[in-house]
Amino acid sequence: MTYNFNPGPAMLPPEVMQQAQSEFCDYNDLGCGIVELSHRSGEFDAVRERAEQNIRELASLADNTAVLFLQGGASLQFAMVPMNLLTSGATADYVDTGPWSSKAIKEAGLIGHVRVIAGGKETGYTAIPDSAAWELDDAAAYLHITSNNTIAGTQYSVWPSIPDAVPLICDMSSDIFSRDIDFNRFGLIYAGAQKNLGPSGVTVVLIRKELADRVPDSVPGILRYTTHIEGKSVYNTPSTFGIYMVAMVTDWMKRQGGLGAIERINDQKKKTLYDLIDADDFYRGTADPGSRSKMNVCFRLADEELEKIFLAESAAAGFMGLKGHRSVGGMRASIYNAMPLDGVVSLADFMREFRRRNG
Ligand SMILES: *Cc1c(COP(=O)(O)O)cnc(C)c1O
C-alpha cells in the first residue's frame, strides 16, 4: 500500500482516478475521450457547467459571484489581481505569511502601491499574525491574505474583520473546500487546482462581479476577469481535462456530504498527527499551535541525520512525499481532502514505531 503525501500536485480521490481511467478513451459512449472534444462542444459545456454548479453548491455562493476556470496557476493570479483591481493612485494591503504571500506581494509591487501590514518573515513564518493588531487602510483597493501556508504549515482559523468597503482577497490554493467557511465574505478567491480540486493546469477563481469592472483600459483582454466572465471560461481554449477532473472531484465532495462532512474528517486527520507530535519531544511541530494547518503538517526531528533516516524509511514503507519544502527542510505531511483517515492513521503508526526504535 502506498500513501501519497505529496504537497501538490497531490493525490486525488481514488474513485475519481478510476472513473477518469474507465472513460478516458470513450466518454459517454461518444467513441472518443472528453479531451478529444471541442471546448465549445455541448458535451464539454455540460462538464464545465457541472463543475461550476458543484462549486456554487458546495460553497453556497451568492449569485453575484462568478466562477472561472483559468490557466497560469495561482502564480498568474498574483499578477492578475493587482492588474485588474489595483487602479492607479490606490494602495493594496497585503499580509506576508509565507513564500507564496511574498511572491504575490512582489508581483503587486510591480503594478502599484503595496503596503505589507503584517507578516511573520522575521520569525520564520511560524504563526499567523493576530489581525486585531493590523492597521488597516479604510481606503485600500483590497486586502490580500493567504489562507493556508503550504510551506510553513500555518493556516488562518479566524478571518480578519475589515471595513465593508475593502474587498478581502484570498489565495486559497492549498485549503480551498477543506472546511466549511463563509465564501461570500471574500471579494475574490483563487486556487490552483492541484492541491484540493484536481490536476494542475486549471485555476479556480471566485470573483464578485462588480469588482471585475474596475479593470483599467490598459489591461490586455486575456488578463481581464471581465473577458473570462463574459466568455464563460472558454474565451480561449481552457484546460478541458483539468475542468473535467474538477467536475468529478467536486461530484465526489458532494457524495462525501459537502464541506461540513469533509471538514470533520480533516479535523480528525489533523488531530491524529498533532497529538502524536505533541506527545513528547521526539517530534517537534514547527508551526505555533494556534496557527497550525489542517492541510500541511510540518515537523522536525532532533537532527538532520535522523530526518534523513526517517525520510528514507518512511518512503520504503510506502509513505510518499514527506520531505519538507526545500527552503525549510524537515518533514511535511500534506493531508488534503483526498487523503483518507486510514492513510493518516497508518502514518501515525509508522511514526510511533520509528520513535520507539530511535527515541
Ligand atoms: C502551490 C501554491 C501556489 C502556487 O501555485 P501555482 O499553481 O504553481 O502557481 C500559490 N499559493 C499557494 C498558497 C500554494 O500552495
PDBQT file of the ligand as one rigid body, heavy atoms in Angstrom, charges set to zero:
ROOT
HETATM    1  C1  LIG A 401       1.018  25.832  -4.594  1.00  0.00    +0.000 C 
HETATM    2  C2  LIG A 401       0.684  27.227  -4.215  1.00  0.00    +0.000 A 
HETATM    3  C3  LIG A 401       0.816  28.300  -5.116  1.00  0.00    +0.000 A 
HETATM    4  C4  LIG A 401       1.424  28.143  -6.485  1.00  0.00    +0.000 C 
HETATM    5  O1  LIG A 401       0.508  27.667  -7.380  1.00  0.00    +0.000 OA
HETATM    6  P1  LIG A 401       0.847  27.556  -8.944  1.00  0.00    +0.000 P 
HETATM    7  O2  LIG A 401      -0.430  26.939  -9.422  1.00  0.00    +0.000 OA
HETATM    8  O3  LIG A 401       2.037  26.675  -9.088  1.00  0.00    +0.000 OA
HETATM    9  O4  LIG A 401       1.074  28.900  -9.473  1.00  0.00    +0.000 OA
HETATM   10  C5  LIG A 401       0.420  29.546  -4.694  1.00  0.00    +0.000 A 
HETATM   11  N1  LIG A 401      -0.084  29.741  -3.459  1.00  0.00    +0.000 NA
HETATM   12  C6  LIG A 401      -0.205  28.744  -2.567  1.00  0.00    +0.000 A 
HETATM   13  C7  LIG A 401      -0.752  29.030  -1.217  1.00  0.00    +0.000 C 
HETATM   14  C8  LIG A 401       0.169  27.459  -2.920  1.00  0.00    +0.000 A 
HETATM   15  O5  LIG A 401       0.047  26.458  -2.037  1.00  0.00    +0.000 OA
ENDROOT
TORSDOF 0
